[in-house]
Amino acid sequence: MTVSKQPAATLSSVAQLPILNLPLSVSASLSTNAYEAFIQTYNSPTAMVKAYDMHRRTRNRDRRALLDASGEVAPDPILKGLVLDKQPPEFDPRNCVTVWCRPTKQIVELVQQIQSMLRSVEPDIWLMPSENLHMTALEILHSADDDAVELELQRLKPYLKMLLAPRPAPVLVKPMLSFDQSALALSFLPEDSPIGDSGNWYTYHHYRLDLNNIVQKAGVPVESRYQVPSAHITVARFVKPLASSMQHWLAKLDEINNWLEIDRGRDIRWVVGDERGNECRCGRIWYGGGWSEDIGSSIQQAGEAPENAWREY
C-alpha cells in the first residue's frame, strides 16, 4: 500500500499548483510513473484536492467554450447504432480490462436526480442505467479485440485477489457535473483526511497508484485513456443533436452545479468499496456492459483493515 506522511506545511494558493500536462491517452511507459509523479508534485492532501478541483473546473471551462462556439453536441456514433439503430452488441468492437468501483446507494440516488434534470431539457439523451453505474479506478486495456483481452487476463489472473483486496477505504466528496460535447459525468474530489491517528494519508489517488503498481507487477502494461487527476461516473451521453438551444442546455448545467455546490452535494461522502466490492470488469464496458472477471469484498464483508495490512502490495 502507498501512504504519504502529512507534511507540516501545505500550499495555500491554487496559483501555486502546476498541473501535470498529461494527454488524455497516457502511454504505458508514462502511466508507470504518472500516479507517483502526481503525488510527488502535490505532496499534501490540500494540494492534491486543489489540483483535482482545478483540473475539473478548467476542463469544464474549456469544454463550455467549445460548446458555446460550435452550438452543437457530438452524438456517440456507436451508442447511436446500438440504441437507435438496434445493432447487435458486436457493433461495438472495443473490449477493455479495468478495475471498477461501484457507487453506493446514496450516489446512485444522486445520479438519478441529476439524470432526471438532464432529461427534463433533453428527453432523448441516453442515460447510463443505474445498475451499470461505475467509476473506472484503473483502465488496464482499452479498444482491444477478444484475443488481446484473454492474453492480458491470463497474465493478470494470479494477481486479481491482490488487486481487489480491500484497503484503507479512500473517500470521495464534493460532486460536480463535468461535461463535454459527447457526455456528462459526475466528478469527485479525494477527501484529505488522514488514516486513523498515524498522520499518514491515503486518498483515492493513492489507491489508483496501488492498483497501477500491482498491474505492473503482473507484467501487464497499463494503457489508459484517462488523465491522472480523474474520479468520475459517466451519467449520460448524446445519441441525437440537442433539441433545445445551447444556451438553454448550458444554463441547465449551471443550475445543476449550483445545486450540487450549495445544497445537495454538501452531504455527499462516498467511501470507495462501501456496500459493494470493487471488481475487475472486462469486455464491451463503455456503456456499462461486459462481465466481472472477479469481485473483491466490500468493506463490510472484509471488516476494518488495519493500516499496515497491505504494505506487502
KOLVEXTI-417229 format. One line per 8 residues: for each residue x negated, z, y of C-alpha. Coordinates in pm, 1 decimal. Example, Ala and Ser with C-alpha at 12.3 -4.5 7.8 and 13.67 -1.06 7.14 Angstrom:
-1230.0,780.0,-450.0  -1367.0,714.0,-106.0
END
This chain:
0.0,0.0,0.0  -121.2,-78.6,350.2  -76.3,200.6,602.3  -210.5,249.1,952.7  -307.3,559.7,1141.3  -115.1,628.5,1459.5  -368.3,581.8,1743.5  -376.6,822.1,2034.6
-311.4,554.4,2297.4  -76.5,257.6,2293.5  -40.7,-48.7,2510.0  213.8,19.3,2782.9  288.4,-328.5,2912.5  429.6,-632.1,2737.4  196.5,-837.1,2955.3  -95.1,-678.7,2768.8
25.3,-817.4,2435.9  -124.1,-1155.4,2340.2  98.2,-1338.3,2091.5  -81.5,-1494.2,1798.1  -30.3,-1866.7,1836.1  72.9,-1934.4,1477.4  255.3,-2256.0,1385.4  592.9,-2250.0,1210.8
424.8,-2375.4,895.0  141.2,-2139.3,806.4  -123.6,-2281.5,575.2  -225.0,-2096.9,259.9  -569.6,-2013.7,397.5  -427.7,-1877.6,720.9  -148.0,-1684.9,552.6  -406.6,-1488.0,353.9
-510.1,-1310.7,673.1  -224.9,-1365.7,919.1  -38.0,-1041.4,848.8  -352.2,-832.2,861.1  -470.7,-1006.6,1177.6  -138.9,-926.6,1341.5  -170.8,-557.0,1253.5  -526.1,-550.4,1387.7
-413.3,-715.8,1710.6  -107.3,-492.7,1760.0  -265.5,-175.8,1629.5  3.9,74.0,1723.3  374.3,96.1,1641.5  467.8,49.5,2007.0  253.1,-261.5,2043.4  390.4,-414.3,1724.5
753.1,-357.3,1824.5  688.9,-514.6,2165.5  519.8,-813.5,2002.7  813.4,-870.9,1767.4  1057.7,-839.6,2056.3  857.0,-1071.3,2282.4  844.8,-1331.3,2004.5  1221.0,-1344.9,1956.0
1305.7,-1331.2,2327.3  1053.7,-1603.1,2410.3  1185.7,-1817.2,2126.3  1546.5,-1775.0,2243.9  1446.5,-1865.0,2598.7  1269.6,-2182.4,2485.9  1546.9,-2290.5,2246.5  1809.1,-2223.7,2510.8
1625.6,-2456.2,2749.1  1620.3,-2728.1,2480.7  1990.3,-2688.0,2410.3  2077.4,-2689.8,2776.6  1868.6,-3002.1,2837.9  1998.5,-3201.5,2540.1  2356.1,-3075.8,2538.0  2358.3,-3125.8,2162.2
2300.0,-2936.8,1840.8  2131.0,-3078.8,1530.3  2357.7,-3058.0,1223.7  2177.5,-2995.6,894.7  2198.2,-3326.8,700.5  2150.3,-3171.3,356.0  2405.1,-2895.9,415.4  2645.3,-3154.3,556.5
2605.6,-3355.7,237.3  2676.8,-3053.4,20.7  2965.7,-2910.0,224.4  3139.6,-3207.9,381.8  3043.6,-3496.2,154.8  3075.2,-3292.7,-167.9  2736.8,-3395.9,-301.5  2612.1,-3220.6,-621.2
2359.8,-2934.2,-590.8  2077.0,-3174.4,-680.6  2133.3,-3341.6,-343.3  1910.5,-3061.5,-212.0  1570.4,-3123.2,-379.9  1394.5,-2823.8,-219.1  1302.5,-2545.2,-458.4  1144.7,-2219.0,-343.2
993.0,-1894.4,-467.1  1050.0,-1600.0,-235.8  1095.5,-1224.6,-201.6  1439.3,-1140.4,-65.2  1568.8,-821.1,92.7  1944.9,-779.7,66.5  2131.7,-630.3,363.6  2318.7,-302.7,340.6
2694.7,-279.9,376.9  2653.2,-186.6,743.5  2450.7,-501.8,812.1  2691.2,-724.6,617.0  2983.7,-593.4,822.8  2791.2,-658.1,1143.9  2715.3,-1015.7,1036.6  3081.8,-1072.0,953.8
3180.5,-959.0,1302.6  2929.2,-1195.8,1459.8  3038.6,-1484.0,1237.0  3398.3,-1429.2,1346.6  3289.3,-1450.6,1711.0  3096.8,-1772.1,1646.3  3386.5,-1932.8,1463.3  3623.8,-1846.7,1749.2
3428.8,-2102.3,1955.5  3318.3,-2342.7,1680.9  3576.3,-2348.3,1398.9  3372.7,-2597.2,1190.9  3043.8,-2408.3,1197.1  2911.8,-2324.6,848.5  2883.6,-1950.5,784.6  2648.8,-1800.6,528.0
2871.6,-1636.1,264.2  2846.1,-1256.9,267.2  2730.3,-1246.2,-94.9  2441.1,-1480.6,-8.7  2310.0,-1298.9,299.0  1940.2,-1220.9,272.0  1617.4,-1171.6,460.9  1310.4,-1353.5,332.7
1030.2,-1098.0,337.7  783.3,-1346.1,190.5  813.1,-1716.8,124.6  564.8,-1796.7,-151.2  657.2,-2158.9,-220.4  899.6,-2392.2,-49.0  1028.4,-2750.0,-72.5  884.2,-2788.1,-422.9
1006.7,-2955.5,-740.3  1111.5,-2772.4,-1058.1  771.1,-2808.7,-1224.8  586.1,-2653.6,-930.1  823.2,-2355.8,-928.3  777.4,-2299.0,-1302.1  398.7,-2321.2,-1271.2  379.6,-2062.1,-992.2
629.0,-1831.8,-1163.4  418.6,-1822.8,-1479.3  123.7,-1700.7,-1273.6  338.5,-1457.4,-1075.4  542.4,-1300.4,-1357.7  281.4,-1037.5,-1459.7  289.9,-910.4,-1100.9  665.0,-907.4,-1040.2
713.6,-536.9,-1117.8  434.7,-454.6,-875.3  575.2,-696.5,-618.4  925.5,-547.5,-630.9  834.8,-180.9,-676.3  986.3,49.4,-410.5  752.2,160.9,-134.4  797.8,389.3,164.6
1106.6,213.0,296.8  1045.1,16.5,617.6  1323.4,37.8,873.9  1462.2,-240.2,1094.0  1657.7,-180.7,1414.5  1792.3,-344.6,1734.1  1955.9,-663.0,1603.2  1966.8,-969.9,1828.1
2122.1,-1310.6,1771.3  1844.4,-1571.0,1757.5  1930.8,-1938.3,1775.8  1810.0,-2296.3,1796.3  1961.4,-2642.4,1762.3  2032.7,-2612.8,1389.7  2103.1,-2249.1,1300.7  2167.0,-1892.2,1411.0
2013.6,-1576.4,1269.7  2032.4,-1203.1,1324.0  1679.5,-1085.4,1402.6  1549.5,-727.8,1392.5  1261.5,-517.4,1519.0  1047.8,-292.3,1298.1  1105.0,75.8,1365.8  794.2,250.5,1493.7
842.0,582.2,1313.5  562.3,738.3,1101.9  578.5,821.9,730.3  658.2,1190.6,690.5  419.9,1428.4,868.4  100.0,1240.0,790.5  65.8,1040.8,1109.7  47.4,718.2,906.3
290.4,442.3,994.2  432.3,179.8,763.4  652.9,-89.2,911.0  834.0,-393.1,776.3  525.8,-589.0,880.7  301.2,-369.7,664.4  544.6,-427.7,379.2  509.2,-806.0,421.2
130.7,-768.6,419.8  152.6,-575.1,91.8  366.6,-849.3,-63.2  124.1,-1115.3,57.1  -173.4,-928.4,-90.5  -7.5,-886.6,-430.3  76.3,-1257.4,-448.9  -280.9,-1342.9,-353.9
-399.7,-1104.1,-626.1  -190.8,-1305.1,-872.8  -386.5,-1614.1,-769.7  -79.8,-1779.8,-616.5  -128.7,-1937.2,-271.5  129.0,-1832.8,-11.9  285.2,-2136.1,152.8  522.2,-2011.2,420.1
721.9,-2180.6,696.4  787.9,-1854.1,876.5  595.3,-1724.5,1173.4  437.6,-1385.4,1119.8  649.6,-1177.5,1364.7  981.3,-1253.9,1193.5  1257.4,-1037.9,1045.2  1587.0,-1226.4,1033.5
1900.8,-1307.6,836.1  2044.3,-1657.2,873.8  2414.0,-1624.2,958.4  2531.5,-1977.8,1044.6  2429.6,-2344.1,1052.5  2572.0,-2657.8,1205.9  2725.4,-2930.3,991.3  2900.8,-3104.6,1282.3
2834.3,-3158.6,1653.5  2966.4,-2895.8,1893.5  3339.7,-2905.8,1953.2  3304.7,-2700.2,2270.1  3080.7,-2766.3,2566.8  2720.5,-2650.0,2550.8  2786.5,-2418.1,2847.1  3072.9,-2254.7,2659.1
2859.4,-2219.5,2346.7  2564.9,-2062.6,2528.4  2799.4,-1826.8,2711.2  2931.8,-1706.0,2375.1  2577.2,-1642.9,2250.8  2504.4,-1441.5,2565.3  2824.3,-1244.7,2512.4  2727.6,-1157.2,2154.9
2377.4,-1049.2,2250.3  2505.1,-835.2,2537.1  2747.6,-672.1,2295.0  2465.7,-605.1,2048.6  2226.4,-465.0,2307.0  2470.6,-248.3,2499.9  2718.6,-145.7,2234.6  2730.2,-241.8,1866.7
2362.4,-285.7,1788.9  2252.7,55.3,1911.5  2366.5,240.6,1599.0  2228.2,-12.9,1351.0  1946.9,106.0,1124.8  1856.5,-98.4,816.8  1647.0,85.5,559.9  1499.8,-202.4,359.5
1565.7,-152.6,-10.5  1862.9,76.5,52.1  2168.4,14.8,-170.5  2010.3,-289.0,-342.7  1658.5,-351.7,-466.8  1450.8,-637.3,-335.9  1430.3,-946.9,-554.4  1219.8,-1247.0,-642.8
1458.1,-1531.1,-563.3  1388.2,-1885.4,-679.1  1534.2,-2233.6,-680.9  1759.5,-2400.1,-422.5  1792.0,-2097.1,-197.6  1807.3,-2246.3,152.3  2178.3,-2169.5,175.3  2176.0,-1854.5,-34.8
2183.4,-2003.3,-385.5  1922.3,-2008.1,-659.4  1853.6,-1739.0,-917.0  1689.7,-1397.1,-925.9  1381.2,-1403.1,-1145.1  1356.9,-1024.7,-1118.6  1518.3,-746.2,-913.9  1350.0,-421.7,-814.7
1505.2,-77.2,-796.8  1689.1,35.2,-488.0  1569.0,344.8,-305.3  1849.4,545.3,-465.7  1756.8,426.2,-816.0  1386.7,491.7,-771.9  1409.2,822.6,-588.7  1194.7,908.9,-290.7
847.5,761.0,-336.7  550.1,976.8,-235.7  344.3,829.6,42.8  35.3,773.5,-172.5  214.3,647.1,-484.3  143.6,279.0,-417.9  -214.5,281.7,-293.6  -332.9,101.1,-606.5
-142.4,-203.5,-480.4
END
